[in-house]
Amino acid sequence: MKVIGSNISMIRGDSETITVSLIGSNNVVVPFVAGDTVYLTVKINDSTVTKLLQKVITDFPEGKAVIEIKPEDTKSLTFGDYVYDIQLTTALGVVTTIVTPSKFSIKGEITYE
């Protein structure tokens, strides 16, 4: 996996892990807590309703969201560019997009094992 800014590029069918931390306005890490929910959502573009991939995280070791992408999550995706974001819904019901819509590229694979 390669991350440049907020753009992600990965090989289709690979296992990947993305660890997300929330940085507060004073540049201090704000831990995720019980009752929070973090969503990573991938779509064809930002105007479609259909989700191609969504990960929902509700457990936060050390206050961080660990998003695991498994091989089966991307196996059916066509090579190319998609869009994703990461959203937080706090235990109090406040919704915040913590990674704004960005590019999510699926690159070709050679070994299909």
N, C-alpha and C positions, 0 to 999 in steps of 0.2 A: 504494500500500500504506500502511496505517496500522498502527502498533504502539502499543498502550497497555498498559504493563506487559509481560506476556508474551503478551497476546492479539493475534492478527494478523487484519487484515481486508484483503481484496484483491478486485479486479474479476476475474471469471472471464475467462480467456483473455488476461490481460495478462502481460507479461514483468516479473519481479521478481527482485531479488537480496537475499539476507539474509546479512550477514556476522556470523559468530559468533566471539567470543573467549572464552577460559576465564580466569576470575578466580580466583586461588588464595585460600587462607584468610587470607593477609596483605594482601589487596586488590591484589596484583600480578598482571599478565597472565602467564599460563603458556602459552607457545606450543604449538600442536599440532606433532607431529613425524612423521617418516616412520614408517610402521607403525601410526599411529593411524587410526581410522575414525570419522567423524561421520555419524549418521543423522538425517534429518528424516523423520518418519512421520506421515501424516494418516489418520485413521479416522473412521467415523461416530460412534463413541463409544469409551470406554475399555474396554468389555467385549467388543468384537468382535475377531475375528482378522483379518478382511479389511482389507488396506491399500488405501486409495484413491489414495494418492500416497506414494512414498518416494524420497528423494534420498540417495545414498551418496557421501560426500566422503572422498577419500584423498590429495588434494593440497592443501597448505596454504601459499599464498603469504603471506609475512611472518608465518607462524605462525598464520594465521586460517583458518577454514573459510568459504568463499564458496559459498553455496547458491544456484544459479540455478534459478528456476522459469520454465519456458517456456510459451508459450500452450497448447500441446497437453497440458501436465500438468493443466490445470484445465478445459479445454474441455468435457469430458464430465460434470463435477460439477454437481449441481443447486444452485441458489442456496440458501444456508442456513448453519447452523453445524455445524462438525465439531470434532474434538479432535486435537491434535498434541502431539508432544514432540520433543526433540532429545537424542540419546544419544551418548555417547562410549565407544568401546571402545579402550583404549590399546594401544600396541605390546606391552605386558606382559600384556594380557588382562584388565585391570581395566575393569569396566563401570560407568559413572556416567551418570545422567540429568542433563544440564546445564540443560535447560529442562523443568520438570515439566509434566504434561498441562495444556494451556491451550486456549483457544478459537481456532479457525481458521475465519473467516467468509468465505464466497464471496458476493460481492455481484453484483447484476445488471449486465449490460452492455447498451449501446444499439447500438453499432456492431459488427456481426458480420463485419468484413472481415479 
